[in-house]
Amino acid sequence: MRRMFAQSSIVFLIVLLFGQSSARSQNASNASLTGEWELTSVEMGIPSSQRMLLTDSGGHVEGSVTGHWVVKGTVKQGELRLDFSKSGDTKIYSVYSGKVSGTGISGTYSEDGKVEGTWSAKRAPTDKPASPRTLDFKPTQFYRELSGDVAPVLHIWPGDTVRTKSVDAGGEDETSVQRVQGGNPLTGPFYVEGAMPGDALAITIKKLRINRDWAGSDSGLVDRAVTADYVSGAKREWKNVRWHLYADKQTASPENGLEHLKNFSVPIHPMLGCVAVAPNPWDGSLNTRDSSEAGGNMDFNEIAEGSTVLLGVQQPGALLFLGDAHAVQGDGELNGNALETSMDIEFSVQVVREKEIGTPRVENSEYLMAIGLSGSLDDAFRIATSELSSWLQDDYHLTRDEAAIVMGSSIEYRIAEVADRNVDVVAKIRKSRLASLSSKQ
């Protein structure tokens, strides 16, 4: 009798679980698709992500993808079809077909009737903290490549502040212990909730503090900074230069007993040589010695306390890396190394939705600054000038001619870095020159 009861109970449990599972599946397929989604399309194994906004009106679906694509479609009994077109254009450029499940949506997409790849979408997170947080993160691992394949060390929300540390460019920490191989190893990546490609990530450097009493640099000038005659007439015997950092006086002096520099000192001006997001998956990884539109080893000495760096988001969550701290650096990083040291870092983040920028930007209380990155000074100069013009047109509602008039009268330039593959030219303009223009939107 007990055995029959047990068998009956098992059958009843299976039926119950099956029924609950079917009900959950049915409820998921019937759930409204209205809301914000993170859409990821995969072509030839490479993912590409965008923000998708949908409105579900009884099975008729409409929406947009990152502001550029108009979406229309239908959903019925868990089967979904979305047609992608452009505003004002009746042509259907691609069709996304898929199934709705409890965890999201997935399927295949096609163009001109030919299947191009797979796609999936998940709802954007909605559990944002009620107020901004201050988070402490002590790094145990550092990275020499910028990549979306690196697991995030911390998930943060726009408005959050993070307090953390960096090792120096050679991989030594604040106690002079070698923690990682040199080559600008960075702290991170930090996953910023809600950041999607097509947005810009604004990183505000709230505090930079040296956390040891020494830094290292070199005793030569990089070839790009001098003439061929100068190079041929100089002995190529570069030496490491050790500097003592005086936290109380906020100055630095060389320690190597250089005869004519016994009384030489410079004011400390802490800065970050590297601030970056993960590059576009189609571009692959980026070495932390290098730079691109995603940021990286820019070595611009105005990326300092009080400045905000604006980078175009390339992957979901942005995946923010930062480090390569310098106690001070002259324009150009002429020695190949600045005063390389470790640093205590405090930063906050904001997401500027659907704000596409062409190259990294920096803003502080006095200036707007566009960074041109290229293999030649001429190209970097052109890129910086063009980006600053675009900035003025977008944020101050100027025509191209009006922007040219403002810039022709007020622009300033800095050669930020010449030591690496890419040089940096910075086009900058004083905010005081823009005070009479319309307020930014």
N, C-alpha and C positions, 0 to 999 in steps of 0.2 A: 504494500500500500504506500509506504514512504517512497519507494522507488518510482511508482507511478506519479505520485505528487511532485517529486523532484523533476521528472521528465516533463510534466505539464508546466511546471514553473519555468523551466528552461525555454520551452516553446513559447510561453506567454512573454518571457523577457525578450526573446528574439523578435517576436512580432511587435512588441512595444518599441524596442530600439529602432527597428526598421521603420516603423510608423513615424517616430520622432525624427529620424534622419530624413525621411521623405518630406515631412512637414517643414523641416529646416530648409531643405533644398528648394521646396516650393516657395517658402517665404522669401528666400534669397533671390529667386528668379523673379518674384513679384515685387521686390523692394524697389522703390523709386531710385532712379539714377541721378536725380537732381543733386548737384553739389560740385565740389572741386576734386579732380582726379590727377594722379601722376601717371601720364601715358608714356610707355616705353616701347619703341619700335626697334626691332632687331633685323638688320640687313647684313648678310654675309658674316654673321656672328658678332657684329659690332652694334651695341645698343645706342639709341638716341632718345633722349627724354624731353618731354614738354609738359606744360601745365594745360589741362583740359577742363573747361567749365561746361557743365551739362544742365539742361532743364528738361525734365521728363513730364510731359503732359498726357497722362493716360496712354502711354505707349508711343507717343510721338516725341522724338528727342531732338533738341536743338542746342547749339552751343558754339564754342570757339576753342581754338588751340593756340596758346601763346599769342593771342591777338591778331594773328595773321590769317588763320584758316577759319572758314565758316563750316560748321558741322550740322548736318541734318540726317535724321534716320528714324528707325523704328526699333522697338523691343517688344517681343511677344513670346510668352512662355519661356523666358530665359534666353531666347535667340535674339542677337543684336546685329543691326547693320547700321553703319555710319558712313555717310558720303561726305567727302572733303572737297570744298571748293573755295574760291577766293571771293572776297566781298565785291559785289557787283558783277560777278562772272558766273554764268550758269553752268559752265563746264565742270564736270566731276573729275577731279584729278586722281583721287584714290578712294578705294572702298575698304572699310575695315569691317570684317565679319567676325563674330565671336559669340561666346556663351557667358552668361552671368552666373557667378557662383558665390558662395558665402565669403570668399576671400577677395573677390574683385571680378575683373573681366579679362578674357584672353581669347585669342583667335589668330587669324591670318589677315594680311592686307594685300591688296592687289592694285596695280596700275595698268590701264588699258587691257583689263581682263587677265593679266598675267600675275600670278602670285609672286610677290617680292620678298616677303618675310613674315615673321610672326610679331605679335604685339600683346601687351598686357597692360592693365591699368589697375591701380589701387587708390583708394580714397586718401586724400591729403590728410595729414594728422590734424586733429582738432583739440588735443589735450594740452594746449598752451597754458603755462602757469599763470596764475591770476596776476602776478606782478613779476618784474624782472628779477633775476637771481644773480648772486655773486658766487661763482664756482671756483674752487681751487683744484688745479690739476698738476700733479707731480709726474713728469714724464719719466718713463723707464726705458723707452726705445726711441730712436731718432732715425729719420729717413733721408736718404740721399737721392731719391727720385720722387717726382710729383706724379701721382697716378691715382686713378679712381679705383684701382684694385686694392689699395691699402685700406684695411678696416679702420673705421673711425675710432678715435680714442675717447671721444666724448660727444654726445648729442646736446646741442645748445639751441636756444630759441632767440629770435631777434629781440634785442634789448638786454640780453644777458651779458654779464661781465665775467671774464675768465682771468684768473691769476695763475701764471705758470712760469716756466724757466726755459732757457735755451743753453745749449753748449756752444763753444766757440767754433769757428770755421774749421779748426783742426780736430774737433771732437772731444775737447776737454771741458769738464764742468767747473763749477765754482770752487771745488776743492782741488783743482788741477789734476783730476783723475781722468784718464782716457776712457771715454764711454762708448765711442764709436769711431770708425774710420773717418778721416777728414774729408773735406770736399763740401762744406756748407751743410752738414746734417741739420735737419729741421725738426721742430716740435709740431705734433699734430698727427693726422688731420682731424679737425673739428667739423662735425656734421651740423650744418645750420638748417634747422627744420623750416620747411616752406620755401627754401631757396631752390629755384629751378632755372634751367637754361632759358635765356631771354631776360633774366633779371640781372641786377648788379648787386654785388655784395659790398657794403660799406663797413670797413674795419677801422675803428677809431682807436688810436694808440693812447691809452689813458695814462700810463705810467711806464717808464723805463728806468731801471736802476742797475748800476754795475754791482756785482756781488762778489768780486774778488779784487785784489790789489795789483793785478798786472794785465798787460795786453801785449800782443806781438804784431810786428809788421816787418817790412823789408827795407833794404838800403839802396835799391835801384829804381830807375824810371822805366816804365813799360815802353817797348819799341814804338807803339802807336802814338805816343805822346811826344816823341822827339824826332829829329832829322836823322837820315842815314849817316851823315858825317858824325853826328854826336854818338851814335851807336858804335861806329867803327873806331872812334877814338877813346872809347871807354872800356876798361877791363870788366868782363862779365863775371864779376865775383860778388854776386849778391850775398848779403849776410842777413841773418835774422836779427831783428832789433827788438829788444825787450823794453817795454815801457812800464814805469811804476805809475799806478793810478792812485791819486790822493782823494779819497771820498770826502774828507773834511774840507779841502780847498777846491774840490771839483776841477783839478788840473791833472795833466799827465806829463811826465818827463822821461826821456830815454835813459836807460840804466847802463848802457854798454861802455861807459867811460870815453865817449867820443870827445876828442880834445876841445873842439870849439863849441860844443853843445852842452857844456856842464851846467849852464844856467838857463837852458832853453826849456820852456814849458808851454803847453797849449791848454785852453779851456776844454773840459770834457763836454761833449754834446752827444749823448747816447742816441743811437739810431739802429734801425733794423735793415740789414742789407737784403734780406729775402722776405717777401710777403707774397703768397701765391694761393691760387685755387687749383684743383686738379684740372689738367687740360682736357680739351675735347677728346673723347675716345678715339675718334678718327685720326687724331694727331699722335696717338701713342703717349708714352710717358715722357717726362722732361727732366733732365738732369738738374740737380739743384745748383749747379754752377752756371746754368744757362737761364735765359729769360724768354718770354713770349707774351702774347696778349693775356695769358693767364697770370702774368706777373712773374715771380721767380727772383733771380739774382739781379735785381735792379740797381742796388748800391747807390741809391739817391739819398743824400744826407739830410733831406727834409722829411724823410719818413721817420719822424721823431715824435716825441711826446707832444700831444695836442693835435697831431695831424690825422686826417682820415684818408685811407686808401680805398679807391673805388675800382673793383675788378669785375669783369663780366663773368657771370656764372656759366660754367661749361658742363657741369654734371649735377644731378640731384644732390641737394645738401651742400653744394659748393666744394666741400672738403678743403678746409683752410689749413695751410701750413705757414709757419713763420719761424724766423731765427736769423742766423748769421749776424749777430749783434756786433756793433762797433762802438767803442768808447768815443771815438771821433774820427772823421774822415774828411779830407779836403776834396774839392770837386775833382772828379775823374778817377778817383782811387788809383793815383799815379804809381804807387809802389806795388800794385798787384794785390796787396793786402792793405786794409786800413788798420786801425788799432783794434785787432780782433780780440774779443773777450766774451765771457758768458754774461748773461743778463737775467734779471727778474723782469717779467713782462706782465702788464695788465692791459687788456683790450676789451672792447665791446663790439657787437655786430648789429647791423640793421640790413634788411633786405629792401631794395628798391625794385618793386615789381614792374616787369616789362619795361626795363630801362637798358637798352642795348648800347654798349659803348665799344669803340674800336680798339682802344689801347688803354693801359692803366692810367688812372687819374689820381691826383693827390690834392687835398684841400686843407688849408689851415686858416687861422684867424685873419691872415693878411692876403693870401693868394689862392687863385685857382691855377693848377699846374697839370699839364698834359705831358706824359712821358712817351717819347718816340724811341722805339727799340728797333735796331737794324744792324746789319753787318758793316754799314758805312755811316759816317757822320752826315753826309749829304742826305741819305735816305731817312735817317733818324730825325734830322731837322725838318724834313718835309712832313713826316708822319706827325710829329709833335705839333707843328703849325696847323695842319689840317684838323687834328683832333680838338685842339683848342677852339678853332673856328666852329666846329660842329657843336661843341659844348655851349658856346655863346648863343648859337642859333636855337638850340633846343631849349635851354633853360631861361634865356632872356628874350626869346621870341624875336630875335633879330633876323633880317634877311641876310643873305650871303654878302651883299654889298655893305650893309650896315656893320656886320661883323668885321669885314675887312677894314673899314674906317676906324673902328675902335682899336683893332689890333695894330694897325699901322702907326697909331699914335701912342700906344701904351704897352706893347708887348715887351717882355724881357726873356732872355734865354740863359740856360745853364747847361754846361757839359757835365753831366752827372757821373758818367762812368765810361772809361775807355780800355779797361784792363781785360775784358772777356770777349767772347765771340761777338756778342751784340754790344754796341755802344748805346748810351742813353743820352739823348738831348731832351731837355725839358723846356717847353714853352709855357710861360707863366704870365699872369696879369693880376695886378693889384685889385682887390675887391673895392677899394676906395674909388677906383676909376669907373666902377660899374654901379655905384650907389644911386645914380640918377636914373638908371634904367628900371624897367618894370621888374617887380619882385619875381623870383623864381616860383614856378608852380610845383 
